[in-house]
Amino acid sequence: MIPHPIRLQHPWDELPGPTPDRVLFRRRFNSPAALDTWERVSLEIDRAIFSGEASLNGTRLAPLTAGQFFSAEVTSLLKPANELLVEVDKHSQLPQPPASASVYVVDPHQPLGSPIGDVRLVIRTIHPSDNA
């Protein structure tokens, strides 16, 4: 199966961060329906314009670096209803989106799909021998 991307576009909520220099961006979404045991879901943030920290359903994933491609395998963290939080440093914002590291962004002048970059879930099939 070809990887299947699901873009997490607007609406995103902007919430106050723990300090005046920080802001939280929140996106709620439902889990992809009927995942098979041989499918894995990754969260990707491409063309990131902030540095910060991403978490899904209360579990910290990894640091997000402005200008860098972010990917985290999140299959085991998914619930029927999910909450993605990205806490960013307001001062880390890049003046313009960086080049894309993904095959999913065809037009580099396309506007970002979220306030932090292009955010998507990507469903990939794994080989049965990897499904142990």
C-alpha positions in Angstrom: 0.0 0.0 0.0 1.2 3.5 -0.9 1.6 5.8 2.2 -1.6 7.7 2.9 -1.2 11.3 4.2 -3.9 13.0 6.2 -3.3 16.7 6.5 -4.1 18.3 9.9 -5.1 21.8 8.6 -7.1 24.5 10.3 -8.8 24.9 12.7 -5.9 25.1 15.3 -6.4 26.7 18.7 -3.8 29.2 19.9 -3.5 29.0 23.7 -1.3 30.9 26.1 1.9 29.1 27.0 3.5 28.7 30.5 5.5 31.9 30.0 5.0 35.1 27.9 7.6 33.8 25.4 5.8 30.5 24.8 2.5 29.7 22.9 0.6 26.5 22.6 -1.0 25.4 19.3 -3.6 22.7 19.7 -5.3 20.5 17.1 -7.9 17.9 18.0 -8.6 15.1 15.6 -10.2 11.6 15.4 -8.0 8.6 14.9 -7.8 7.2 11.3 -10.5 4.6 11.0 -10.0 0.8 10.9 -6.2 0.6 11.0 -4.9 -2.9 10.3 -2.2 -4.5 12.4 0.3 -4.1 9.6 -0.2 -0.3 9.4 1.7 2.3 11.3 0.9 6.0 11.7 3.6 8.7 11.8 3.1 12.3 12.7 5.1 14.6 10.4 5.7 18.3 10.6 7.2 19.7 7.5 8.3 23.3 6.7 8.3 24.0 10.5 8.6 27.7 11.2 9.0 27.4 15.0 11.1 25.5 17.5 9.4 23.8 20.4 8.0 20.6 21.7 5.3 18.3 20.4 3.1 16.0 22.4 0.2 13.8 21.6 -2.5 12.9 24.1 -0.2 14.0 26.9 2.9 12.1 25.8 5.9 14.2 24.8 7.2 13.2 21.3 10.4 15.0 20.5 11.8 18.5 20.1 10.7 20.4 17.0 13.4 22.6 15.4 12.5 25.4 13.1 13.5 24.6 9.5 13.9 20.8 10.2 11.6 17.9 9.2 9.9 16.3 12.2 8.6 12.7 12.3 7.4 10.5 15.1 5.8 7.1 15.0 2.5 7.5 17.0 0.4 4.4 16.3 0.4 3.3 20.0 -0.6 6.7 21.2 -3.7 7.1 19.1 -7.1 7.1 20.7 -10.5 7.5 19.1 -10.3 11.3 20.0 -6.8 12.9 20.0 -5.1 16.1 21.1 -1.9 17.3 19.5 -0.2 20.1 21.4 2.8 22.0 20.1 4.4 24.4 22.5 6.7 26.9 20.7 9.0 29.7 21.5 7.6 32.8 19.9 11.1 34.2 19.2 12.1 31.1 17.2 9.8 31.9 14.3 11.4 31.9 10.9 10.6 34.8 8.5 9.4 32.4 5.8 8.7 28.6 5.6 11.8 26.5 4.7 12.0 24.2 1.8 9.9 21.1 2.1 11.6 17.7 2.9 8.5 15.8 1.8 7.1 14.4 -1.4 3.6 15.6 -0.3 4.4 19.3 -0.8 4.3 19.7 -4.6 4.2 23.5 -4.7 6.7 25.2 -2.3 4.7 28.4 -2.5 1.6 26.7 -1.2 0.5 28.3 2.1 1.2 26.3 5.3 -1.6 24.1 6.5 -1.2 25.1 10.1 0.3 27.9 12.2 3.5 25.8 12.8 4.1 24.2 9.4 2.5 21.4 7.3 1.2 18.8 9.8 0.0 15.4 8.7 -0.5 11.9 9.8 1.0 9.3 7.4 -0.3 5.8 7.4 2.3 3.3 6.1 2.2 -0.5 5.6 4.9 -2.5 7.3 6.2 -5.9 6.2 4.5 -8.7 8.1 7.8 -9.9 9.5 8.2 -6.4 11.2 4.9 -6.9 12.9 6.2 -8.9 15.9 
